[in-house]
Amino acid sequence: GGGGGGGGGGGGSGGGGGGGGGDGTGAPLDLTDVEIILGKGEDVTTVSSPSELMIRTLSALPVVEQDRIGFTALMDKSKASGEEALEADLRSLWEVRQLELEEAMAATEESADFLAALIKTLKSHVDSNRADDETVLDALNGLEDHLSDMDMARDFHDALGGWPSLTNLLLPTQSLQVRAAAALVMGTAVKNQDEFQGWILEPVALSLSTDTTSEEHMHEEAALALLTHMLVKGCTTTTTTNQNGTTTSVTLCNEPTLEESDPVGALAMRKKALYAIASGIRQNPHTQSLFLSLDGLSRLEHAADAEAEFAASDKHKKRPDHSSLWQLSPPPTSPP
């Protein structure tokens, strides 16, 4: 919509001009702040009247939009009769178009405010160390729905800076349900798009507690490293080297008690992690390279082993409808 307005030489300013004739009296449009961009071979005299300006602007819209607002029908009628389109008819279409642009801008601002509020919830949850899982799970569900839109996903990462908070929710200090939901959001956000897949390679500052003290230290880790860690039942160690050549290592451990008390939740978490990894490395040699350097294939084997162990356990027999790590939906209850 904005592009169409720009084609006419400043669609945003044109919105103010359209308002001048809103009473239907045919008052002249206020074109004081309108910037007219002339085409090749044109001069000022070729775009002198409001009617000509509106026709030129609306003609720059995609054909489907011209048809939708009635501009095509109006111009066809004008050609058939051999008479110029009435300025009042053009003004009516113009004002409808400007109103739609204003509503679209307002909706965009509302979406940005909504995303910002969700990001604030994620950050608050990370800072408060799992204060309320229900609240953050609601926020993650809302994000997963909105980040299926590419523009919103881009705004979430670029303009609003929500990626670090989302990445921190993959840490083993979070519940299985929160980690699974965060991985699902991450996979939806990158969605096999080369432009977005690089996000899982970005180093993100993580706040980690040491083994011997409650004090926290900062460590930078890529989201892909945390996602591959989620595939493993026990502990993993990753080593990174910063730009100054300083090497640091961090060991992350999934809590065994959580695995034992909720094996289905642990497998569901691995399934979501696998989805995010697949979305991030599909047809992307850069992310695939890091995945391999993180011993990703071995960690996939760990996930498969955990699935096989659960399948052979009594707990699995009590959950016959459970879908495996490699299934997108539950298996049929009876053979076809």
Stockholm file with secondary structure:
# STOCKHOLM 1.0

chainA/1-336         GGGGGGGGGGGGSGGGGGGGGGDGTGAPLDLTDVEIILGKGEDVTTVSSPSELMIRTLSALPVVEQDRIGFTALMDKSKASGEEALEADLRSLWEVRQLELEEAMAATEESADFLAALIKTLKSHVDSNRADDETVLDALNGLEDHLSDMDMARDFHDALGGWPSLTNLLLPTQSLQVRAAAALVMGTAVKNQDEFQGWILEPVALSLSTDTTSEEHMHEEAALALLTHMLVKGCTTTTTTNQNGTTTSVTLCNEPTLEESDPVGALAMRKKALYAIASGIRQNPHTQSLFLSLDGLSRLEHAADAEAEFAASDKHKKRPDHSSLWQLSPPPTSPP
#=GR chainA/1-336 SS CHHHHHHTTCHHHHHHHHHTTTTSSCCCCCCTTCCCCCCTTCCGGGSCSHHHHHHHHHHTSCHHHHHHHTHHHHHHHHHHHTSCCCHHHHHHHHHHHHHHHHHHHHHHHHHHHHHHHHHHHHHHHHHTTSSCHHHHHHHHHHHHHHTTSHHHHHIIIIISCCHHHHHHTTSTTSCHHHHHHHHHHHHHHHTTCHHHHGGGGSEEEEEEECSSCSCEEEEEEEHHHHHHHTTCSSEEEEEEECTTSCEEEEEEECCHHHHHHCHHHHHHHHHHHHHHHHHHHTTCHHHHHHHHHTTHHHHHHHHHHHHHHHHTSHHHHTCTTCCCTTCSSCCCSSCC
#=GC SS_cons         CHHHHHHTTCHHHHHHHHHTTTTSSCCCCCCTTCCCCCCTTCCGGGSCSHHHHHHHHHHTSCHHHHHHHTHHHHHHHHHHHTSCCCHHHHHHHHHHHHHHHHHHHHHHHHHHHHHHHHHHHHHHHHHTTSSCHHHHHHHHHHHHHHTTSHHHHHIIIIISCCHHHHHHTTSTTSCHHHHHHHHHHHHHHHTTCHHHHGGGGSEEEEEEECSSCSCEEEEEEEHHHHHHHTTCSSEEEEEEECTTSCEEEEEEECCHHHHHHCHHHHHHHHHHHHHHHHHHHTTCHHHHHHHHHTTHHHHHHHHHHHHHHHHTSHHHHTCTTCCCTTCSSCCCSSCC
//
